[in-house]
Amino acid sequence: MIQIRKSEDRGTTDFGWLKSRHSFSFGEYYDPQHHDYGPLRVINDDRVAGGGGFPMHPHRDMEIFSYVVEGSLEHRDSLGHRARIGAGGVQRITAGRGIAHSEYNPSPTEPVHFLQIWIRPRADRLEPSYADRHFDPAEKRNRLRPILSADGREGSLSLAQDAVVSAAILEPGKSLLLEVAPGRRAWLQAVRGRGTLGGQALHAGDGASVDGPERTVLTAEEELEVLWMDLPAE
């Protein structure tokens, strides 16, 4: 079964320097119908103004990753990591038994657009860690390119959950067959562009839950960038 979560139905936060849309309950936004989806807990579609950002704050027992769409993001954490991630980059934090981090837009004038996504880990109190990697758009062209996975397939970042997160950029008119096995579920997040999923309209910011077993087709009507998260049913 496929259910579309329309962009305009998401929760909203506007602090001036931060404009965010929430697919699931987060902060002051609470929606009992959209609290989580299996181990998938948060999808925040964030736009941070130049010079803005999130000061140092703690997390624990969560897999947190950011997918940068436009601009760049500057990361620091309590493990001593410092990194700057540009468009096409992915960073992953295993919060484990505890980590603190900050995320800032290093540009004084240009905004940064990124998706921050939280997935519950396979176990609590794991060793905290950080990693990042840039994925060239050519690697995602008309295919699902794993960017995070439990087994690090194809050089993807490791993820402490039985899940595979892939990115794809489809050219207009191109299609992908998407399959969800029995006992699994998946979430599709449209990052930018326009297309259809199983014949249903899909626009930037839309999400879709797909319960297995299921086979469906994703088609781009204009260049379409998506994240596809294959998850345990939990």
C-alpha positions as CSV (number, residue, x, y, z in Angstrom):
1,M,0.0,0.0,0.0
2,I,1.2,3.5,-0.9
3,Q,0.2,6.6,0.9
4,I,1.3,10.1,-0.2
5,R,2.2,12.6,2.5
6,K,1.8,16.0,0.7
7,S,4.3,18.7,1.3
8,E,1.7,21.3,2.3
9,D,0.3,18.9,5.0
10,R,3.6,18.8,7.0
11,G,4.3,20.7,10.2
12,T,5.9,24.1,10.0
13,T,8.5,26.0,12.1
14,D,9.6,29.5,11.3
15,F,12.2,31.2,13.5
16,G,13.3,33.7,10.9
17,W,16.8,32.2,10.5
18,L,15.3,28.7,10.3
19,K,12.3,27.7,8.1
20,S,11.5,24.0,8.5
21,R,8.9,21.5,7.4
22,H,8.3,18.4,9.5
23,S,7.1,15.1,8.0
24,F,6.7,13.7,11.6
25,S,6.0,15.1,15.0
26,F,8.9,17.3,16.1
27,G,9.4,20.1,18.7
28,E,6.2,22.0,19.2
29,Y,4.6,20.2,16.2
30,Y,2.6,17.1,17.2
31,D,0.6,15.0,14.9
32,P,-0.5,11.6,16.3
33,Q,-1.2,10.3,12.8
34,H,2.4,11.1,11.7
35,H,4.6,10.5,14.7
36,D,7.0,8.0,13.1
37,Y,7.2,5.2,10.5
38,G,8.8,2.1,11.9
39,P,12.3,3.1,13.0
40,L,12.1,6.3,10.9
41,R,11.5,9.1,13.5
42,V,12.2,12.5,11.9
43,I,12.4,14.1,8.5
44,N,13.0,17.8,8.8
45,D,13.3,19.8,5.5
46,D,15.4,22.7,6.8
47,R,16.4,26.0,5.3
48,V,18.9,28.0,7.4
49,A,19.7,31.7,6.5
50,G,23.2,32.9,6.1
51,G,25.1,32.9,9.4
52,G,22.4,31.0,11.2
53,G,22.5,27.5,12.8
54,F,22.0,25.2,15.7
55,P,24.4,25.7,18.6
56,M,26.0,22.8,20.4
57,H,23.4,20.4,21.8
58,P,23.3,16.8,22.9
59,H,21.7,13.6,21.5
60,R,21.7,10.0,22.4
61,D,20.5,6.6,21.0
62,M,19.7,7.9,17.5
63,E,21.1,7.6,13.9
64,I,21.1,11.2,12.6
65,F,22.0,12.1,9.0
66,S,21.9,15.3,6.9
67,Y,21.5,15.4,3.1
68,V,22.7,18.7,1.8
69,V,20.6,20.0,-1.2
70,E,22.0,23.5,-1.7
71,G,24.7,25.6,0.1
72,S,26.9,24.1,2.8
73,L,26.8,23.0,6.4
74,E,29.5,23.3,9.0
75,H,29.7,20.6,11.6
76,R,31.4,20.4,15.0
77,D,31.0,17.8,17.7
78,S,32.2,16.7,21.1
79,L,34.4,14.0,19.6
80,G,36.5,16.7,18.0
81,H,35.3,16.4,14.4
82,R,35.1,19.6,12.3
83,A,33.7,19.3,8.7
84,R,32.1,21.4,6.0
85,I,29.6,19.5,3.8
86,G,28.4,20.9,0.5
87,A,25.6,20.1,-1.9
88,G,25.5,16.4,-2.6
89,G,27.2,15.6,0.8
90,V,25.9,13.4,3.5
91,Q,26.9,13.4,7.2
92,R,26.0,10.7,9.7
93,I,26.1,10.9,13.5
94,T,25.7,7.8,15.6
95,A,24.6,9.4,18.9
96,G,24.9,6.2,20.9
97,R,25.5,6.7,24.5
98,G,25.9,10.5,24.0
99,I,27.3,13.1,21.7
100,A,26.9,16.9,21.3
101,H,27.1,18.7,18.0
102,S,26.5,22.1,16.3
103,E,25.5,22.7,12.7
104,Y,25.9,26.2,11.1
105,N,25.6,27.8,7.7
106,P,29.1,29.1,7.1
107,S,28.0,31.6,4.4
108,P,27.1,35.1,5.7
109,T,24.6,35.6,2.9
110,E,23.5,32.4,1.1
111,P,21.0,30.0,2.7
112,V,21.6,26.3,3.1
113,H,18.9,23.7,2.3
114,F,19.2,20.2,3.8
115,L,17.2,17.3,5.1
116,Q,17.9,16.1,8.6
117,I,16.6,12.6,9.2
118,W,16.6,10.5,12.3
119,I,16.4,6.7,12.4
120,R,16.3,4.6,15.6
121,P,19.3,2.4,15.9
122,R,19.3,-1.4,16.3
123,A,20.5,-1.0,19.9
124,D,21.0,1.6,22.6
125,R,24.2,2.9,24.1
126,L,26.3,2.3,21.0
127,E,29.8,3.9,20.6
128,P,29.2,7.5,19.3
129,S,30.8,8.3,15.9
130,Y,30.7,10.7,13.0
131,A,31.3,10.3,9.3
132,D,30.6,12.2,6.1
133,R,31.0,11.7,2.3
134,H,30.2,13.5,-0.9
135,F,28.3,11.7,-3.6
136,D,28.6,13.0,-7.1
137,P,25.3,13.6,-9.0
138,A,26.5,11.2,-11.7
139,E,26.5,8.4,-9.2
140,K,22.8,9.0,-8.6
141,R,21.8,9.5,-12.2
142,N,18.8,7.3,-13.1
143,R,19.6,4.7,-10.4
144,L,19.3,4.2,-6.7
145,R,22.7,5.0,-5.2
146,P,23.1,3.7,-1.6
147,I,24.4,6.5,0.7
148,L,23.9,4.8,4.1
149,S,23.5,1.1,4.9
150,A,24.1,-1.4,7.6
151,D,26.8,-3.1,5.6
152,G,28.5,-0.1,4.0
153,R,27.6,-1.4,0.5
154,E,29.1,0.5,-2.5
155,G,31.1,2.7,-0.2
156,S,28.0,4.1,1.6
157,L,28.2,5.4,5.1
158,S,27.6,2.9,7.8
159,L,24.2,2.9,9.6
160,A,23.4,1.1,12.9
161,Q,20.1,-0.2,11.7
162,D,18.9,-2.9,9.2
163,A,18.2,-0.2,6.6
164,V,19.4,1.1,3.3
165,V,19.1,4.8,2.4
166,S,19.6,5.5,-1.3
167,A,19.5,8.7,-3.4
168,A,18.4,9.0,-7.1
169,I,18.3,11.8,-9.6
170,L,15.9,10.9,-12.5
171,E,16.0,12.7,-15.9
172,P,12.6,13.7,-17.3
173,G,10.8,10.7,-18.7
174,K,13.0,8.1,-16.9
175,S,11.6,5.6,-14.5
176,L,12.8,3.3,-11.6
177,L,11.1,0.1,-10.4
178,L,10.9,0.2,-6.6
179,E,10.4,-3.0,-4.7
180,V,9.6,-3.6,-1.0
181,A,10.0,-7.1,0.3
182,P,7.6,-8.8,2.7
183,G,8.2,-7.8,6.3
184,R,9.8,-4.5,5.1
185,R,8.6,-1.0,4.5
186,A,10.0,2.0,2.7
187,W,9.7,5.8,2.7
188,L,10.2,7.9,-0.4
189,Q,11.0,11.6,0.1
190,A,10.9,13.9,-3.0
191,V,13.8,16.4,-2.6
192,R,13.2,18.4,-5.7
193,G,11.4,18.1,-9.0
194,R,8.1,16.5,-10.1
195,G,6.9,13.0,-11.1
196,T,4.6,10.2,-10.2
197,L,4.8,7.2,-7.9
198,G,2.5,4.3,-8.8
199,G,0.6,6.8,-11.0
200,Q,0.1,9.3,-8.1
201,A,1.4,12.8,-8.4
202,L,4.6,13.6,-6.6
203,H,6.1,17.0,-6.0
204,A,9.1,18.4,-4.1
205,G,8.6,18.0,-0.4
206,D,6.1,15.2,-0.7
207,G,6.8,11.9,1.0
208,A,5.3,8.4,0.6
209,S,5.0,5.4,2.8
210,V,5.2,2.1,1.0
211,D,4.3,-1.1,3.0
212,G,5.7,-4.4,1.7
213,P,5.3,-6.5,-0.2
214,E,5.0,-3.9,-3.0
215,R,6.3,-3.2,-6.5
216,T,5.8,0.3,-7.9
217,V,7.2,2.6,-10.5
218,L,8.7,6.1,-9.9
219,T,8.7,8.3,-13.0
220,A,10.1,11.8,-13.5
221,E,8.1,14.4,-15.3
222,E,10.9,16.9,-14.7
223,E,14.3,16.3,-13.2
224,L,13.4,14.5,-9.9
225,E,15.7,13.9,-6.9
226,V,14.5,11.5,-4.2
227,L,15.6,9.6,-1.1
228,W,14.5,6.0,-0.8
229,M,14.6,4.5,2.6
230,D,14.3,0.7,2.8
231,L,13.4,-0.1,6.5
232,P,12.5,-3.0,8.7
233,A,8.8,-3.2,9.5
234,E,9.6,-3.1,13.2
